[in-house]
Amino acid sequence: MGSFLSNLLGAEPAAADDSAESSEKSRVTSFHSAARWQLHLKEFKDTSKLLVIDFSASWCGPCKFIEPAIHAMAEKFTDVDFAKIDVDELSEVSQEFGVQAMPTFVLLKNGKEVDRVVGAKKDELEKKVEKHR
């Protein structure tokens, strides 16, 4: 039902890249409204499933650089939920999480932050996802 509500409210999978593969469904969900994000976040408050939030910006070079790696991790760690938030679109959400640099990855479990990676540090992020999943 949660995915139905997310689809109804407009959450959409992020495109993996501009290649032919971008037509395939991504496991990274982009959020463009605070209301949709709050609904999604509420689903994870009472679950031990790991949620990785990618705070990025369309103008951010390192964000674009690491994006294919994030999509690869989402395919590898199917037991982990990956969300993407544009800090310019949802500045109130990025402020709520204290995001000051992009990209910032916040790892949540049971609605609480368990770890964080600031910067396009693929190996560090992958180790932390592996540790907390």
C-alpha positions as CSV (number, residue, x, y, z in Angstrom):
1,M,0.0,0.0,0.0
2,G,2.9,2.4,0.8
3,S,4.2,2.1,-2.8
4,F,0.7,2.7,-4.0
5,L,0.5,5.9,-2.0
6,S,4.0,7.0,-3.1
7,N,3.0,6.4,-6.8
8,L,-0.2,8.3,-6.2
9,L,1.6,11.2,-4.6
10,G,4.3,11.2,-7.3
11,A,7.4,9.5,-5.9
12,E,9.4,8.3,-8.9
13,P,12.4,6.1,-9.4
14,A,15.5,8.1,-10.3
15,A,16.8,7.5,-13.8
16,A,20.1,5.5,-13.7
17,D,21.6,7.5,-16.5
18,D,20.9,8.8,-20.0
19,S,21.8,5.5,-21.7
20,A,19.3,2.9,-23.1
21,E,19.3,1.3,-19.7
22,S,17.6,4.3,-18.1
23,S,14.3,2.9,-19.2
24,E,14.7,0.1,-16.7
25,K,13.1,0.7,-13.3
26,S,15.6,2.0,-10.8
27,R,15.8,0.9,-7.1
28,V,16.6,4.5,-6.1
29,T,13.4,6.5,-5.4
30,S,13.6,10.3,-6.0
31,F,11.3,12.5,-3.9
32,H,10.1,15.9,-5.2
33,S,7.6,16.8,-2.4
34,A,8.0,17.0,1.3
35,A,4.7,15.3,1.9
36,R,5.6,12.3,-0.2
37,W,9.0,12.1,1.6
38,Q,7.3,12.2,5.0
39,L,5.0,9.4,4.0
40,H,7.9,7.3,2.9
41,L,10.0,8.1,6.0
42,K,7.1,7.1,8.2
43,E,7.0,3.6,6.7
44,F,10.6,3.1,7.9
45,K,10.2,4.4,11.5
46,D,9.1,1.0,12.8
47,T,11.3,-1.3,10.7
48,S,14.8,-2.5,11.0
49,K,15.3,-2.2,7.2
50,L,18.1,0.1,6.3
51,L,17.2,3.4,4.5
52,V,20.0,5.2,2.6
53,I,19.2,8.8,1.8
54,D,21.2,10.4,-0.9
55,F,21.2,14.2,-0.5
56,S,22.4,15.7,-3.8
57,A,21.9,18.6,-6.2
58,S,21.6,18.8,-9.9
59,W,24.6,21.1,-10.2
60,C,26.9,19.0,-8.0
61,G,29.7,17.4,-10.0
62,P,30.6,14.8,-7.3
63,C,26.9,13.9,-7.0
64,K,26.8,13.1,-10.7
65,F,30.1,11.2,-10.5
66,I,28.8,8.8,-7.7
67,E,25.3,8.4,-9.0
68,P,26.0,5.2,-11.1
69,A,27.7,3.6,-8.0
70,I,24.6,4.4,-5.9
71,H,22.4,2.7,-8.5
72,A,24.8,-0.3,-8.6
73,M,24.6,-0.5,-4.7
74,A,20.8,-0.4,-4.9
75,E,20.9,-3.4,-7.2
76,K,23.4,-5.3,-5.1
77,F,21.8,-4.6,-1.7
78,T,18.1,-5.5,-2.5
79,D,17.3,-5.6,1.2
80,V,18.2,-1.9,1.6
81,D,16.0,1.0,0.5
82,F,17.7,3.9,-1.4
83,A,16.1,7.4,-1.6
84,K,17.3,10.5,-3.4
85,I,16.6,14.0,-2.3
86,D,17.6,17.2,-4.2
87,V,18.6,19.7,-1.6
88,D,17.4,22.6,-3.7
89,E,13.9,21.1,-4.2
90,L,13.5,19.9,-0.6
91,S,15.7,22.3,1.4
92,E,13.6,21.8,4.5
93,V,14.3,18.1,4.5
94,S,18.0,18.6,4.0
95,Q,18.0,21.1,6.9
96,E,16.1,18.7,9.1
97,F,19.0,16.2,8.5
98,G,21.7,18.9,9.0
99,V,23.1,18.4,5.4
100,Q,25.8,21.0,4.7
101,A,27.7,19.5,1.8
102,M,26.8,17.4,-1.2
103,P,26.6,14.6,-1.6
104,T,25.7,13.5,1.9
105,F,24.4,10.0,2.6
106,V,22.4,9.4,5.7
107,L,21.8,5.8,6.8
108,L,18.6,5.3,8.9
109,K,17.4,2.3,10.8
110,N,14.2,2.2,13.0
111,G,13.8,5.9,12.1
112,K,17.2,6.9,13.6
113,E,20.4,7.8,12.0
114,V,23.0,5.0,12.4
115,D,25.7,6.5,10.1
116,R,26.6,9.2,7.6
117,V,29.0,9.7,4.7
118,V,29.8,13.1,3.5
119,G,31.4,13.3,0.0
120,A,31.5,11.0,-3.0
121,K,33.2,8.2,-1.1
122,K,31.9,5.1,-2.8
123,D,34.0,2.5,-0.8
124,E,33.2,4.1,2.5
125,L,29.5,4.2,1.8
126,E,29.4,0.6,0.5
127,K,31.2,-0.6,3.7
128,K,28.7,1.3,5.9
129,V,25.7,-0.1,4.0
130,E,27.2,-3.6,4.3
131,K,27.7,-3.1,8.1
132,H,24.2,-1.8,8.9
133,R,22.0,-3.8,6.5
